[in-house]
């Protein structure tokens, strides 16, 4: 599979999930959808580049990176739900 490792795949997946959560928060806050879409595509490309090249250098720390990414997704998800419940 093109030399993709578990660490690389997990970084790409976590990066895109975090980007989706941040994009949904932007929609809730009433951000311009065109600007939000353009920025989202840029961030996804950045995550792809970081995942492709950075993971090869940091693969020995993959377990820690996955934990931090999962924790960030959890915190951002909670923050988004709390803001939606408050009607912000």
C-alpha positions as CSV (number, residue, x, y, z in Angstrom):
1,X,0.0,0.0,0.0
2,X,2.6,2.5,-1.2
3,X,4.7,2.1,1.9
4,X,2.1,3.6,4.2
5,X,2.6,2.6,7.8
6,X,0.1,2.5,10.7
7,X,1.5,5.7,12.2
8,X,1.2,7.5,8.9
9,X,-2.3,6.4,8.3
10,X,-3.4,7.3,11.9
11,X,-1.8,10.8,11.6
12,X,-3.7,11.4,8.4
13,X,-7.0,10.2,9.8
14,X,-6.6,12.1,13.1
15,X,-5.6,15.2,11.3
16,X,-8.7,15.1,9.0
17,X,-11.0,14.3,11.9
18,X,-9.7,17.3,13.9
19,X,-10.1,19.5,10.8
20,X,-13.7,18.4,10.4
21,X,-14.5,19.2,14.0
22,X,-12.9,22.7,13.6
23,X,-14.8,23.2,10.4
24,X,-18.1,22.3,12.1
25,X,-17.3,24.8,14.9
26,X,-16.7,27.5,12.2
27,X,-20.1,26.7,10.7
28,X,-21.8,27.0,14.1
29,X,-20.1,30.3,14.7
30,X,-21.4,31.6,11.3
31,X,-18.0,31.7,9.4
32,X,-18.0,32.4,5.7
33,X,-18.4,28.9,4.2
34,X,-16.3,29.6,1.1
35,X,-13.3,30.8,3.2
36,X,-13.9,27.9,5.6
37,X,-13.8,25.4,2.8
38,X,-10.7,26.9,1.3
39,X,-8.9,26.9,4.6
40,X,-10.1,23.3,5.3
41,X,-8.6,22.1,2.0
42,X,-5.3,23.9,2.8
43,X,-5.2,22.2,6.3
44,X,-5.9,18.8,4.8
45,X,-3.1,19.2,2.3
46,X,-0.8,20.3,5.2
47,X,-1.8,17.3,7.2
48,X,-1.1,15.0,4.2
49,X,2.4,16.5,3.9
50,X,3.1,16.3,7.6
51,X,1.8,12.8,7.7
52,X,3.8,11.8,4.6
53,X,7.2,13.3,5.6
54,X,7.0,13.9,9.3
55,X,5.7,10.5,10.3
56,X,8.8,8.8,8.8
57,X,10.9,10.9,11.2
58,X,8.6,10.6,14.2
59,X,7.3,7.0,13.8
60,X,8.9,5.9,17.1
61,X,6.6,8.3,18.9
62,X,3.5,7.2,17.1
63,X,1.8,5.9,20.2
64,X,2.1,9.2,21.9
65,X,1.0,11.1,18.8
66,X,-2.1,8.9,18.5
67,X,-3.0,9.5,22.1
68,X,-2.6,13.3,21.8
69,X,-4.6,13.3,18.6
70,X,-7.4,11.3,20.2
71,X,-7.4,13.5,23.2
72,X,-7.6,16.6,21.0
73,X,-10.5,15.1,19.1
74,X,-12.3,14.4,22.3
75,X,-11.8,17.9,23.8
76,X,-12.7,19.6,20.5
77,X,-15.8,17.5,20.2
78,X,-16.9,18.3,23.8
79,X,-16.2,22.0,23.2
80,X,-18.3,21.9,20.0
81,X,-21.2,20.1,21.7
82,X,-21.2,22.5,24.7
83,X,-21.2,25.5,22.3
84,X,-24.1,24.0,20.3
85,X,-26.1,23.3,23.5
86,X,-25.6,26.8,24.7
87,X,-26.7,28.1,21.3
88,X,-23.5,30.1,20.6
